[in-house]
């Protein structure tokens, strides 16, 4: 079937009397641009007894911009009862209302019109994927979520993912350096980098927003191992803890001081983990950080190990283990202790 050719539209030239073909309406080519939307100050009008500002704004699911209106201040009348023209103060407040709405914001335009994902939304997707992925999943996301909620999302959460780069992250780094250690600041920036890189192209599997992160540009603090906090008890403090305690608590102090085990690993020990006449401990599990339960993994792959004990400590712990069956350190309900609860006690 041959497509129908649209009939030409004609118009009359009143000066020459000649009828000619009218110029068709032009359609703007290309995608919508923020350059044609920015710089709105709003139009101040008088509606009833109020000065109001009107402006246009992009909205989700709408092809065209919608008309917005907001009250500014009550109308001021002159002696004759006629409303006065808006003052400079009213005009200033109108501009503030328009700016606050996000009508001139490139971030709002990218998110609503272009459909670009925000850093906040991508962060949720990243955490969900990192927990459920098959390759090296994150078993405990609480530290990442805490960093996101307290520091990162309030600062850059509403930025489109494509706008998160060295320059936009730098003010956050400056703020964090005032309260956090150098190691923590660097770790939180690593989380930001991972979130940005997690949005992948469906065809190539490569990051949609490749970045060359620059520590100098962001002014990241330098890690100095000598200045990092390494809390440790000295010889006298350990002796005092052991001498002034008894029972399970004393055995726990002796075990930790003699082996250097992580507290979560020590609290998950069972009598079956002591072999070689109590001269060797097999480390293969730990207590969950937030729940009183045993999990069959440790902090790192190197954490699966065997720890040798000296003769004196082995004999001391053997006497303690002979009175136990199953968990060495457990609550009245038979559940393992949480190290935070022990520390508070």
Buried (B, 14 or more C-beta within 10 A) or exposed (E): EEEEEEEEEEEEEEEEEEEEEEEEEEEEEEEBEBEEBEEBBBEBBEEEEEBBBBBBBBEEEEEEBEEBEBEBBEBEEEEEEEEEEBEEEBBEBBBEBBBEBBBBBBBBBBBBBEEBBBBBBBBBEBBEEBEEEEEEEBEEBEEBBEBBEEBBBEBBBBBBBBBBBBEBBBEBBEBBBEEBBBBBBBBBBEBBEBBBBBBEEEEEEEEBBEBEBEEEBBEBBEEEEEEEEEEEEEEEEBEEBBEEBEEBBBBBBBBBBBBEBBBBBBBBBBBEBBEEEBBBBBBBBBBBBEEBEBBEEBEEEEBEEEBEBEEEBBEBBBEBBEEBEEBBBBEEEEBBBBBEEEEEE
